[in-house]
Amino acid sequence: MNPMLAMIDLEALIESRNFNAVREQTRNWSAADLAELMEPLSVEKAAVVFRLLPREQAADVFSYLSEDHQERLLKALGREDVANILNAMSPDDRTSLLEEMPSNAVQHLISLLSAEERAVALKLLGYEEDSIGRLMTTDFVRIRPHWTITYALDHIRRYGKDSETMSMIYIIDNDDKLIDDLRIRQLLLAKPDDKVADLMDSRFTALKATDNREVAVAAFRDTDLSALPVTDNKDNLIGIVTIDDVFDVAEEEATEDIQKIGGSEALDEPYMKIAISKMVQKRATWLVILFISEMLTATAMGKFEDEIAKAVVLSIFVPLVISSGGNSGSQASTLIIRAMALDEISLADWWRVMRREFFSGLSLGSILGVIGFARIIAWHYFFGAYGEHWFLLALTVGLALVGIVLWGSLSGSMLPFLLKRVGLDPATSSAPFVATLVDVSGLIIYFTVAGLILRGTLL
Amino acid sequence: MNPMLAMIDLEALIESRNFNAVREQTRNWSAADLAELMEPLSVEKAAVVFRLLPREQAADVFSYLSEDHQERLLKALGREDVANILNAMSPDDRTSLLEEMPSNAVQHLISLLSAEERAVALKLLGYEEDSIGRLMTTDFVRIRPHWTITYALDHIRRYGKDSETMSMIYIIDNDDKLIDDLRIRQLLLAKPDDKVADLMDSRFTALKATDNREVAVAAFRDTDLSALPVTDNKDNLIGIVTIDDVFDVAEEEATEDIQKIGGSEALDEPYMKIAISKMVQKRATWLVILFISEMLTATAMGKFEDEIAKAVVLSIFVPLVISSGGNSGSQASTLIIRAMALDEISLADWWRVMRREFFSGLSLGSILGVIGFARIIAWHYFFGAYGEHWFLLALTVGLALVGIVLWGSLSGSMLPFLLKRVGLDPATSSAPFVATLVDVSGLIIYFTVAGLILRGTLL
């Protein structure tokens, strides 16, 4: 103990209500020293000192107090003082405080934080980014089964903060375990002297705080409730998630998926607000990956350089033929990505999807193949184009199209499964990504078909 | 009048409570004839006849009655009888009935319909597909400003159907105009003898039934309410939209956008449920449009056939160079499409977006240009590839990439504006669509740059 501390009799100053002297005395001590000075004080006197301290200093001092003292002090301080201290505390100190508190106290303390601080607090409390814990609000009403309806309604009137809070009421047992939910209307219509327990059916849906927020989106998709309760691993009720927050999450998730499908990283900020340098960075990553992958087309084309030199006409159809594979692949992958996001398709469905895409790809390829074939025939008759082997060329393009579109549909639809299987986001199989993959394989299919059909004539 | 009708004295039969005879007599008459027979009856007696008629016949007869008689009869019949008749009426007859009724009666009648019939009824009442009117539910509670709190709460207990209905209470004036909304908590906390008017602040958000449902999505994005009131063109309250329905709409809209961005028509059905033939059709449309557009690449390549014949090495980089433009275009268009869907960007922002995309495109193009340039230099040094004019070739590819990526970003970002400006869905500027557009123009940029740099050497 700092020997100088012994000279300060805070207790006497407080008893004589000499608050200016307290301010003077406390101004220049370190937080750790002040905490030491306050430990022996009664909770009431310590609370007085806290109210006299500047906000930041109070928070600092508080974090140096023993857990026991902290807890008692929080009870003694008024709601506003606690809020001031908590909001001014450094996040890690606050987290260690919160980690030590019983779950109902944590919940109360978190509710005192500003929206920003609450987000931080919940983050540090161990809920991962994108977990339901982050979406939680602690503004909700919980009642006990043995209460009468009148008592419960009275409690709700006092503690229900807004209509969302009040539309669903949660029932907890003596261990704070969630045991049922009730619509407020059930309470309003019940006989005043009945017990809450009389209304219970023990059927309810609860979310886990540690689950991914997409689970919450799916849960709200399946229900018409405006709020769902959130429990911790011990099934204790620790918060609720309201549909308006989940609505925002669903919109964000869709935005992320769309941006990924478009071939960039998710921006995570509105287009008009994000710094151009940051946006370029997020777009450049994928653009460079795609560019480097697409370099394989140059390698593949290089392998077929002799064929091209012999039959320049073949190169003319390269962009047409390979882009068709990319297009059918983009269609397939985006359909699958979205169906996965909506829980319409799970990993186990890959075989059924593959069969669907086999038939779709074959049909689509045949349609494009016929059009491509007809295009070359027509240009031959009308413009005399494509030399003496026009028919074989038409056949090459037509058949290559069937193969490439089929291949595009299959690989475009299977890629999201593959990505999901290895734990990546299926939306990473963006339209440009699939197009790039299919471009490379499309070239190989095209020149292979050409080799088979045109060998001995053009090649 | 059918002369035989004169022989039937329904009135006498009803008065003598000879209901079997009424059934006998009414069985074989046409609906039009029976209606004529019933016109002179008192409303009470007509109601008795209706209850004796089989459901379908009752609905038919009802639709033949004069509007005046219909209205009086609806009032005389019990809720269940009215529901039976309404549900059994043919949709168009019902619509003409509803069109003639005062708005509060329409609302009451619609609430009697089954969910299916209600959807049909609302549709035929003139709300366009995708309008807010289609999303509306008529389960809501309205109170009057001069009521006491006690009376209002009593009314709510009686008519509030579920928690969603009850979280927001709407106040209407004597003309049924919406004049305010209240959270139920405000009512619960108010003094029982106060007037509803004492709580009013006349601040509320209302939706128009004729507005597009995307307006509802945007409105809920900006508020944390769980329901919003819907009014007709006279500001009369005709229903509410709840956030869970709007949640579904937002998900559907995102699905449509994603599917369009992927280059197919919106499926409108889950991927696993839609018939393959139907899916092929929806995908084929765009695939064929893209294929035919992409044919321009064959035309463009044909124009440069001489250049390719002289410098086959140029053709090797065609897929690489043009796909980069497509990729940057896909990125730009999807970012803009989503920002538009979220109301972050409006048509007026086109110039600001263009400036952003100019800088982004230039940066991205330079990055890819440098990589492309380096790739050719490297392959020259390591593999002795690309002949004596390797440096000029590297320069051609590098500079073409800058131009093509810049062009891709600009056209990809402006296309959604153009589509929106002419009243089409911006999401139509799908990744494959943009890629196709940029492929064609990319070829022209590439061979033009090649012509400028390689003239006199390779070309």
Chai-1 contact restraints between the chains, C-beta under 6 A:
chainA,res_idxA,chainB,res_idxB,connection_type,confidence,min_distance_angstrom,max_distance_angstrom,comment,restraint_id
A,R157,B,L188,contact,1.0,0.0,6.0,A-B,restraint_1
A,G160,B,R185,contact,1.0,0.0,6.0,A-B,restraint_2
A,S163,B,S167,contact,1.0,0.0,6.0,A-B,restraint_3
A,S163,B,R183,contact,1.0,0.0,6.0,A-B,restraint_4
A,S163,B,I184,contact,1.0,0.0,6.0,A-B,restraint_5
A,S163,B,R185,contact,1.0,0.0,6.0,A-B,restraint_6
A,M166,B,R185,contact,1.0,0.0,6.0,A-B,restraint_7
A,S167,B,S163,contact,1.0,0.0,6.0,A-B,restraint_8
A,S167,B,S167,contact,1.0,0.0,6.0,A-B,restraint_9
A,R183,B,S163,contact,1.0,0.0,6.0,A-B,restraint_10
A,I184,B,S163,contact,1.0,0.0,6.0,A-B,restraint_11
A,R185,B,G160,contact,1.0,0.0,6.0,A-B,restraint_12
A,R185,B,S163,contact,1.0,0.0,6.0,A-B,restraint_13
A,R185,B,M166,contact,1.0,0.0,6.0,A-B,restraint_14
A,L188,B,R157,contact,1.0,0.0,6.0,A-B,restraint_15
A,D224,B,D244,contact,1.0,0.0,6.0,A-B,restraint_16
A,S226,B,S226,contact,1.0,0.0,6.0,A-B,restraint_17
A,I243,B,I243,contact,1.0,0.0,6.0,A-B,restraint_18
A,D244,B,D224,contact,1.0,0.0,6.0,A-B,restraint_19
A,F247,B,F247,contact,1.0,0.0,6.0,A-B,restraint_20
A,A254,B,A254,contact,1.0,0.0,6.0,A-B,restraint_21
A,T255,B,R338,contact,1.0,0.0,6.0,A-B,restraint_22
A,I258,B,I258,contact,1.0,0.0,6.0,A-B,restraint_23
A,I258,B,T334,contact,1.0,0.0,6.0,A-B,restraint_24
A,I258,B,R338,contact,1.0,0.0,6.0,A-B,restraint_25
A,I261,B,I261,contact,1.0,0.0,6.0,A-B,restraint_26
A,G262,B,S330,contact,1.0,0.0,6.0,A-B,restraint_27
A,G262,B,Q331,contact,1.0,0.0,6.0,A-B,restraint_28
A,G262,B,T334,contact,1.0,0.0,6.0,A-B,restraint_29
A,G263,B,N327,contact,1.0,0.0,6.0,A-B,restraint_30
A,G263,B,S330,contact,1.0,0.0,6.0,A-B,restraint_31
A,G263,B,Q331,contact,1.0,0.0,6.0,A-B,restraint_32
A,S264,B,Q331,contact,1.0,0.0,6.0,A-B,restraint_33
A,P270,B,E344,contact,1.0,0.0,6.0,A-B,restraint_34
A,Y271,B,L335,contact,1.0,0.0,6.0,A-B,restraint_35
A,Y271,B,A339,contact,1.0,0.0,6.0,A-B,restraint_36
A,Y271,B,E344,contact,1.0,0.0,6.0,A-B,restraint_37
A,M272,B,E344,contact,1.0,0.0,6.0,A-B,restraint_38
A,I276,B,R356,contact,1.0,0.0,6.0,A-B,restraint_39
A,I276,B,F359,contact,1.0,0.0,6.0,A-B,restraint_40
A,I276,B,S360,contact,1.0,0.0,6.0,A-B,restraint_41
A,V280,B,S360,contact,1.0,0.0,6.0,A-B,restraint_42
A,V280,B,S363,contact,1.0,0.0,6.0,A-B,restraint_43
A,R283,B,Q331,contact,1.0,0.0,6.0,A-B,restraint_44
A,A284,B,L364,contact,1.0,0.0,6.0,A-B,restraint_45
A,A284,B,I367,contact,1.0,0.0,6.0,A-B,restraint_46
A,L287,B,N327,contact,1.0,0.0,6.0,A-B,restraint_47
A,L287,B,L364,contact,1.0,0.0,6.0,A-B,restraint_48
A,L290,B,N327,contact,1.0,0.0,6.0,A-B,restraint_49
A,F291,B,S324,contact,1.0,0.0,6.0,A-B,restraint_50
A,F291,B,L368,contact,1.0,0.0,6.0,A-B,restraint_51
A,E294,B,L320,contact,1.0,0.0,6.0,A-B,restraint_52
A,E294,B,S323,contact,1.0,0.0,6.0,A-B,restraint_53
A,T297,B,P319,contact,1.0,0.0,6.0,A-B,restraint_54
A,T297,B,L320,contact,1.0,0.0,6.0,A-B,restraint_55
A,A298,B,I316,contact,1.0,0.0,6.0,A-B,restraint_56
A,A298,B,F317,contact,1.0,0.0,6.0,A-B,restraint_57
A,A298,B,L320,contact,1.0,0.0,6.0,A-B,restraint_58
A,M301,B,I316,contact,1.0,0.0,6.0,A-B,restraint_59
A,G302,B,I316,contact,1.0,0.0,6.0,A-B,restraint_60
A,E305,B,V312,contact,1.0,0.0,6.0,A-B,restraint_61
A,I308,B,V312,contact,1.0,0.0,6.0,A-B,restraint_62
A,I308,B,S315,contact,1.0,0.0,6.0,A-B,restraint_63
A,A309,B,V312,contact,1.0,0.0,6.0,A-B,restraint_64
A,V312,B,E305,contact,1.0,0.0,6.0,A-B,restraint_65
A,V312,B,I308,contact,1.0,0.0,6.0,A-B,restraint_66
A,V312,B,A309,contact,1.0,0.0,6.0,A-B,restraint_67
A,S315,B,I308,contact,1.0,0.0,6.0,A-B,restraint_68
A,S315,B,S315,contact,1.0,0.0,6.0,A-B,restraint_69
A,I316,B,A298,contact,1.0,0.0,6.0,A-B,restraint_70
A,I316,B,M301,contact,1.0,0.0,6.0,A-B,restraint_71
A,I316,B,G302,contact,1.0,0.0,6.0,A-B,restraint_72
A,F317,B,A298,contact,1.0,0.0,6.0,A-B,restraint_73
A,P319,B,T297,contact,1.0,0.0,6.0,A-B,restraint_74
A,P319,B,D439,contact,1.0,0.0,6.0,A-B,restraint_75
A,L320,B,E294,contact,1.0,0.0,6.0,A-B,restraint_76
A,L320,B,T297,contact,1.0,0.0,6.0,A-B,restraint_77
A,L320,B,A298,contact,1.0,0.0,6.0,A-B,restraint_78
A,S323,B,E294,contact,1.0,0.0,6.0,A-B,restraint_79
A,S324,B,F291,contact,1.0,0.0,6.0,A-B,restraint_80
A,N327,B,G263,contact,1.0,0.0,6.0,A-B,restraint_81
A,N327,B,L287,contact,1.0,0.0,6.0,A-B,restraint_82
A,N327,B,L290,contact,1.0,0.0,6.0,A-B,restraint_83
A,N327,B,P432,contact,1.0,0.0,6.0,A-B,restraint_84
A,S330,B,G262,contact,1.0,0.0,6.0,A-B,restraint_85
A,S330,B,G263,contact,1.0,0.0,6.0,A-B,restraint_86
A,S330,B,A431,contact,1.0,0.0,6.0,A-B,restraint_87
A,S330,B,P432,contact,1.0,0.0,6.0,A-B,restraint_88
A,Q331,B,G262,contact,1.0,0.0,6.0,A-B,restraint_89
A,Q331,B,G263,contact,1.0,0.0,6.0,A-B,restraint_90
A,Q331,B,S264,contact,1.0,0.0,6.0,A-B,restraint_91
A,Q331,B,R283,contact,1.0,0.0,6.0,A-B,restraint_92
A,T334,B,I258,contact,1.0,0.0,6.0,A-B,restraint_93
A,T334,B,G262,contact,1.0,0.0,6.0,A-B,restraint_94
A,L335,B,Y271,contact,1.0,0.0,6.0,A-B,restraint_95
A,R338,B,T255,contact,1.0,0.0,6.0,A-B,restraint_96
A,R338,B,I258,contact,1.0,0.0,6.0,A-B,restraint_97
A,A339,B,Y271,contact,1.0,0.0,6.0,A-B,restraint_98
A,E344,B,P270,contact,1.0,0.0,6.0,A-B,restraint_99
A,E344,B,Y271,contact,1.0,0.0,6.0,A-B,restraint_100
A,E344,B,M272,contact,1.0,0.0,6.0,A-B,restraint_101
A,R356,B,I276,contact,1.0,0.0,6.0,A-B,restraint_102
A,F359,B,I276,contact,1.0,0.0,6.0,A-B,restraint_103
A,S360,B,V280,contact,1.0,0.0,6.0,A-B,restraint_104
A,S363,B,V280,contact,1.0,0.0,6.0,A-B,restraint_105
A,L364,B,A284,contact,1.0,0.0,6.0,A-B,restraint_106
A,L364,B,L287,contact,1.0,0.0,6.0,A-B,restraint_107
A,I367,B,A284,contact,1.0,0.0,6.0,A-B,restraint_108
A,L368,B,F291,contact,1.0,0.0,6.0,A-B,restraint_109
A,A431,B,G262,contact,1.0,0.0,6.0,A-B,restraint_110
A,A431,B,S330,contact,1.0,0.0,6.0,A-B,restraint_111
A,A431,B,A431,contact,1.0,0.0,6.0,A-B,restraint_112
A,P432,B,N327,contact,1.0,0.0,6.0,A-B,restraint_113
A,P432,B,S330,contact,1.0,0.0,6.0,A-B,restraint_114
A,D439,B,P319,contact,1.0,0.0,6.0,A-B,restraint_115
